[in-house]
Amino acid sequence: MIKKTITSTIGRFFKSESQIIFFSKLHKLIIKITNGKIGTNLLGVPILILTTTSSKTGKQYSNPLAYIKYKNGYVCIASFGGSNKHPIWFKNIEKNSNVLININGKISSYTATIIYEDPLREKLWKELIKIYSGFKKYQEKTTRKLPIIYFKLSGN
């Protein structure tokens, strides 16, 4: 009950893209300065750090994201708090699918694949909303279909 109340409160707190970006930067900083001791599990939701390469500048950017394990990789959703725009990290992987993922200080290379097929997408969607029900509210808030991305360990 407490987890459900807190996660629904978090979803209502972020009303703008700038608030989401600010919280993401703060969250990433907390994970970094505590060496992952704080912030890699947010109210029972596992968090990874995804690093993408900007399609415009070539600079690397990192974002904390909720995830589920799937096969030999991870699955995340490009929710951006239910914004009608895709997050920048998603736009970057559309152009360059090679990413880095940091889980509890272990950094590995992955290849991103956007899941379009309905049976698999629906299965992963159900698993994602099990770990964070706020994704369902984000989908209701926007007209875009929230992209689901599978990150497969490179070389496998």
Order of alpha helices (4+ residues) and beta strands (2+ residues): alpha-alpha-beta-beta-beta-beta-beta-alpha-beta-beta-alpha-alpha-beta
